[in-house]
Amino acid sequence: METLERIPMSYEDYLALPERPRHEWVDGVVVVTGAPTGPHQQAARRLANAVEAAWPDRYVVEAAAIKLPRNRERVPDVAVFEAEPDDWPATQVPLVVAEVLSRSTRSEDLLRKGPEFAEGGIAHYWVVDVDARTIEVHDNVDGRWQLVVVMDDAHPVAEVDVAGRGTVPLDVRDVLR
């Protein structure tokens, strides 16, 4: 799907929707993003696998809904929790959320979701750009994202310290083969 759709809807009607197509709920509007492409899905899976390998005691999920402040429910491509949440959509604040950018969701991920994740108290926001072959790591500093690491083909490897809870080694060549 190349476009984003926004459909006004009550939260009760939103909860009754089927799981597909992929959708989120923001301020009384359902945001339908459609199915991600193969490269998008592969990058999300490889990133999740890298985190699980580094942090086997954390709970890592792909495309799972999380509750955010101000009446929002978002579905990041990857979310990392201290432990398995007790409820879904998760009310537990993830340590990390990651978005894999695509043409249809780029502005939503960067301009809307990013600030919402920061406001929600998430420690890290990772942005994977398949086309540019980059991974950006952002720290939450006082409710705003601060860029701390950019990995690309020239600088492909980083040890990412996640909020003092340990490091995750990332290699852009493994995530974006």
C-alpha positions, 0 to 999 in steps of 0.5 A, a space after each residue: 500500500 503506497 498511501 496512508 488512510 485516516 478514518 474517523 472511528 470510535 475506540 470501540 469500533 477500532 477494537 472490533 477491527 480485524 488484525 489486517 490491514 495493519 492499523 493504529 488509533 490516534 485521537 479518534 482516527 484509525 491510521 491504516 498503513 497496509 502491509 509492509 514490503 518484503 525488505 521492510 519486514 526482513 529489516 524489522 525481523 533481522 533487527 529484532 533477532 539482533 536484539 534478542 541475541 544480545 538480550 535474551 532476557 528481554 521481551 522483543 516483539 514485532 508489530 505489537 500495539 502499545 498504548 501511548 499518552 493522549 489517547 494513542 495506540 501505536 504499532 512500532 515495527 519492533 518493541 523491546 520490553 524489560 519483560 513480557 507485558 501483562 496486557 495487549 495493547 501493552 501499557 508497559 513502556 518499552 525500552 526501545 521502539 524501532 521503525 523501518 521507514 517506507 515511502 508511505 509511512 516515512 512522515 508518519 514515523 518521523 514527524 508524528 510517531 517519533 515525538 509520541 514515543 518520546 512523550 511516552 517515556 520510551 528510552 530509545 527510538 531506532 530508525 531504519 532506512 532501507 533505501 538509505 541503508 542507515 540505522 539511527 539511534 536516538 536517546 530520549 532526553 527530556 521528552 525529545 529525541 537526541 541523535 547519538 549514533 548513525 550507522 551506514 555502509 561507511 560506519 556499519 557497526 555500533 555498540 548501542 548502550 540502552 538507558 544503562 541497561 546493557 549494550 546491543 551490538 548492531 551492524 547495518 550490514 546484517 540488518 540491511 543485507 
